[in-house]
Amino acid sequence: MIERLDHFMARANAAYYATHDPFADFVTAPEISQVFGELLGLWAGLVWQMMDTPKQISLVEAGPGRGTLMHDALRAIRRAVPGLAAALSVHLIETSPRLIPVLQSAIPEATIHADLNAIPGGPIIFLANEFLDALPIRQFIRRSSGWAERYVENMQFTDRPTDVSLPDDTAGTIRESGEAAETFMIALAARLTRQGGTALIIDYGPLHSGPGDTLQAIRGTQPANPLAEPGTADLTAHVDFARLVSTAVEAGCRVSGPVPQGTFLASLGIHERTAQLGRGANPDAAIKLMAATRRLTAPEAMGSLFKALALGHPSLPALPGFAA
């Protein structure tokens, strides 16, 4: 069997999320600290106020995992922004048959959908943390005879000539195309410009992408061969933020960022909230809280590699957490 890399990646990840507990292989920001989800909930409250407090709004999360982020966000919203708590309905985008029952138990008030198109009409506040990196990518490699596209055959890379237009790089150069992420961004941006709302996307990748192979696999918290035992490891690739920004702007959205995750979380008050929680905790718990915040914000940890990007209806001003 031979298939294009993006088709292989889509099939492998669908099998992985249908049969495995991803949190046995990797840890995401909401699982590291409750403060992460709380801050995103408060961010939602601020943008709801900037949207003139619509009486009905959908709070949407794509790739919600086991619901930790949304659970923490809703707790913060109910405590600090009761008006939004009364106005919102919760919607989750998830297709994994393994995760859907977990989400139904964790967030019983949520409606779960297969895709963005199923979300009810009207304004939305959309959240996505480490969602786009798991969408399939295409790869192209420069051969002496021209560009070729990567395929997978018998668990090995092979390639076929392509007529896709790419820069005239040196032989051996690899370039990636995140068409699935771009397609999702087009749909999201179109939704925001037509019906109103905002979106916050947090994921990993450079501000300006270039050539290189970023496909990776994680199995049992360790790097693995992306082609070995498909469906048993999480496959991801760096997000092309520059391309996503261009796509959103072309669709008419106002774009804020991207900025490093550490900068974004600091501007929302992660250090102050951590200190507040630490004052009411025992010494061991306080140390763990501070270590978690350091992991999320320090440049040598997740603070620099991960980026925050926000989209909004063009009528909105610069969104919270981003420099004007």
C-alpha positions in Angstrom: 0.0 0.0 0.0 1.3 3.5 -0.9 -0.3 6.7 0.3 0.5 10.3 0.5 2.0 11.4 3.8 -1.0 13.5 4.9 -3.3 10.6 4.2 -1.1 8.3 6.3 -0.9 10.9 9.1 -4.7 11.4 9.2 -5.3 7.6 9.3 -2.7 7.0 11.9 -3.9 9.8 14.2 -7.5 8.7 13.8 -6.6 5.2 15.0 -4.4 6.5 17.8 -7.1 8.8 19.3 -9.7 6.1 18.9 -7.8 3.5 20.8 -5.3 5.2 23.1 -5.2 7.5 26.1 -3.1 10.4 24.7 -2.3 11.6 28.2 -0.2 8.5 28.8 2.1 9.8 26.1 2.2 13.5 26.5 1.1 16.3 28.8 -0.6 19.5 27.6 -0.7 22.9 29.3 -4.2 22.5 30.9 -2.9 19.3 32.6 0.2 21.1 33.9 -1.6 23.8 35.8 -5.2 24.8 36.5 -4.2 28.4 36.0 -3.9 27.9 32.2 -7.6 27.1 31.8 -8.6 29.7 34.3 -6.8 32.4 32.4 -8.4 31.3 29.1 -11.8 31.5 30.7 -11.1 35.0 32.0 -9.8 35.9 28.5 -13.2 34.7 27.1 -14.9 36.9 29.7 -13.0 40.0 28.6 -13.6 39.5 24.9 -17.3 38.8 25.6 -17.4 42.3 27.2 -15.6 43.7 24.2 -18.3 42.2 22.0 -21.0 44.2 23.9 -22.1 41.2 26.0 -24.3 39.3 23.5 -27.2 37.5 25.3 -26.4 34.3 23.6 -23.0 33.0 22.6 -21.3 29.7 22.0 -18.1 28.9 23.9 -16.4 26.3 21.6 -13.2 24.2 22.1 -11.6 22.1 19.4 -9.6 19.1 20.5 -10.7 19.3 24.1 -8.9 16.2 25.3 -10.6 15.0 28.5 -12.1 18.4 29.2 -9.6 19.9 31.7 -9.2 23.2 29.9 -12.9 23.8 29.5 -13.6 22.7 33.1 -11.1 25.2 34.5 -12.3 27.9 32.1 -15.9 27.5 33.1 -15.1 27.6 36.8 -13.3 30.9 36.3 -16.1 32.3 34.2 -18.8 31.4 36.7 -16.8 33.0 39.5 -15.7 36.2 37.8 -18.0 36.8 34.8 -21.5 35.5 35.8 -23.1 37.4 32.9 -21.1 35.3 30.4 -21.9 32.1 32.3 -25.6 32.9 31.9 -25.2 33.7 28.2 -23.1 30.8 27.0 -23.7 27.4 25.6 -20.7 25.0 25.6 -19.7 23.1 22.4 -16.8 20.7 21.9 -15.4 19.5 18.6 -14.2 15.9 19.0 -14.5 12.7 17.0 -12.6 10.2 19.1 -15.0 7.4 20.3 -12.7 6.9 23.3 -12.7 10.6 24.4 -16.3 11.5 23.7 -17.7 9.5 26.8 -14.9 11.1 28.9 -16.0 14.6 27.8 -19.7 13.8 28.4 -18.8 12.9 32.0 -16.5 15.8 32.6 -18.6 18.6 30.9 -22.2 17.2 30.9 -23.6 20.6 29.8 -21.5 20.4 26.5 -22.8 19.5 23.1 -20.2 17.5 21.2 -19.8 18.0 17.4 -17.8 16.3 14.7 -16.7 19.6 13.1 -16.9 23.4 13.1 -19.8 23.5 10.6 -22.1 21.8 13.2 -21.8 24.6 15.7 -25.1 26.6 16.0 -25.2 30.0 14.3 -24.4 33.2 16.1 -21.3 34.7 17.7 -18.7 32.3 19.2 -15.7 32.4 21.4 -13.4 29.7 20.1 -10.5 28.0 21.9 -7.9 25.5 20.6 -4.8 24.4 22.5 -2.5 21.9 20.6 -5.2 21.2 18.0 -3.7 22.3 14.7 -0.4 20.5 15.3 -2.1 17.1 15.0 -3.7 17.9 11.6 -2.0 16.1 8.7 0.7 17.8 6.6 2.2 17.2 3.2 6.0 17.1 2.6 8.0 17.8 -0.5 11.6 17.0 -1.0 13.9 18.6 -3.6 15.6 16.1 -5.8 18.2 16.8 -8.4 15.5 16.4 -11.1 13.0 18.7 -9.3 10.5 18.6 -6.5 8.9 15.4 -5.4 6.1 14.7 -2.8 6.7 12.3 0.0 4.6 9.1 0.2 4.6 6.2 2.6 5.0 2.7 1.4 5.7 -0.4 3.5 6.4 1.9 6.5 9.2 3.7 4.5 9.3 7.1 2.8 9.2 7.2 -0.9 8.4 10.0 -3.3 6.8 10.9 -6.6 7.4 13.8 -8.9 5.0 16.7 -8.3 4.0 19.8 -10.2 3.4 21.8 -7.0 5.1 25.2 -7.3 7.9 25.6 -4.7 11.1 27.7 -4.3 14.2 26.6 -6.2 16.0 25.1 -3.2 19.1 22.9 -3.1 18.8 19.1 -3.4 17.6 17.4 -0.2 15.6 20.4 1.1 12.3 19.4 2.7 9.3 21.8 2.8 6.0 21.2 4.5 2.4 22.2 3.7 -0.3 22.3 6.4 -3.2 22.3 4.0 -5.6 20.8 6.6 -4.8 23.5 9.2 -5.2 26.2 6.5 -8.6 24.8 5.4 -9.7 24.8 9.1 -8.5 28.4 9.5 -10.4 29.5 6.4 -13.6 28.1 7.7 -13.0 29.6 11.2 -12.1 33.0 9.9 -15.2 33.0 7.5 -17.4 32.1 10.5 -16.0 35.0 12.6 -16.4 37.6 9.9 -19.9 36.5 9.0 -21.4 35.9 12.4 -19.1 37.6 14.9 -16.8 36.4 17.7 -13.2 35.7 18.5 -10.8 32.7 18.5 -7.7 32.0 20.5 -5.3 29.4 19.1 -2.3 28.2 21.1 0.1 25.8 19.5 3.8 25.2 18.8 6.0 26.3 15.9 8.2 29.2 14.8 6.9 32.7 14.0 8.3 32.4 10.5 8.5 28.9 9.1 11.1 27.8 6.6 12.3 24.5 5.1 12.8 21.5 7.3 11.2 18.3 8.5 9.1 18.8 11.7 7.1 15.6 11.6 7.4 13.8 15.0 5.9 11.0 16.9 5.5 10.5 20.7 5.0 7.1 22.2 5.1 6.6 26.0 6.5 10.1 26.5 9.5 9.3 24.2 10.3 10.3 20.6 9.4 7.5 18.2 9.7 6.6 14.5 6.6 8.4 12.9 6.2 5.5 10.4 6.5 2.6 12.8 3.4 1.0 14.2 0.9 3.5 12.9 -1.9 4.2 15.3 0.2 3.6 18.4 1.9 7.1 18.6 0.8 10.7 18.4 1.9 12.3 15.2 2.3 16.1 15.0 4.2 18.8 13.1 5.0 22.5 13.7 2.2 25.0 12.9 2.9 27.5 10.1 1.8 30.6 12.0 2.8 33.0 9.2 0.6 31.1 6.7 -2.3 31.0 9.2 -2.1 34.8 9.8 -2.1 35.4 6.0 -5.1 33.1 5.6 -7.1 34.8 8.4 -6.3 38.3 7.1 -7.4 37.3 3.6 -10.7 36.2 5.0 -11.3 39.6 6.6 -10.4 38.8 10.3 -8.6 41.1 12.6 -5.5 39.2 13.8 -3.6 39.6 17.1 -0.2 37.9 17.4 1.2 35.5 17.3 3.2 36.1 20.5 5.2 33.6 22.6 3.0 31.7 25.1 5.0 32.9 28.0 4.4 36.6 27.0 0.7 36.0 26.5 0.2 34.2 29.8 2.2 36.8 31.7 0.1 39.6 30.3 -3.0 37.8 31.5 -1.6 37.6 35.0 -0.4 34.0 35.4 2.4 34.9 37.8 0.0 36.9 40.0 -2.6 34.1 40.0 0.0 31.5 40.8 1.2 33.6 43.8 -2.4 34.0 45.0 -3.0 30.2 44.9 0.4 29.6 46.5 -0.5 31.7 49.5 -3.4 29.4 50.3 -1.5 26.2 49.7 0.9 24.1 51.7 4.6 24.6 50.9 4.8 21.5 48.7 1.8 22.5 46.7 3.0 26.0 46.3 6.3 24.8 44.9 4.5 22.6 42.4 2.3 25.6 41.4 5.4 27.7 40.8 7.2 24.9 38.9 4.1 24.5 36.6 4.0 28.2 35.8 7.7 28.2 35.1 7.2 25.3 32.7 4.4 27.1 30.9 6.2 30.5 30.6 10.0 30.0 30.6 11.6 30.4 27.2 13.6 27.3 27.6 10.5 25.3 28.4 7.1 25.9 26.7 7.1 29.7 26.9 8.9 30.4 23.6 8.2 27.5 21.3 4.4 27.7 21.9 2.6 30.7 20.4 -0.7 32.4 21.0 -2.7 33.7 18.0 -6.1 35.4 18.2 -8.6 36.2 15.5 -11.6 38.5 15.8 -14.4 40.1 13.8 -12.9 43.1 12.1 -15.0 45.5 14.2 -13.2 44.4 17.4 -10.1 46.2 18.8 -6.9 44.5 19.7 -7.7 41.5 21.9 -6.5 41.0 25.5 -3.0 39.6 26.0 -1.6 41.1 22.8 0.3 44.3 22.3 -1.7 46.9 20.4 
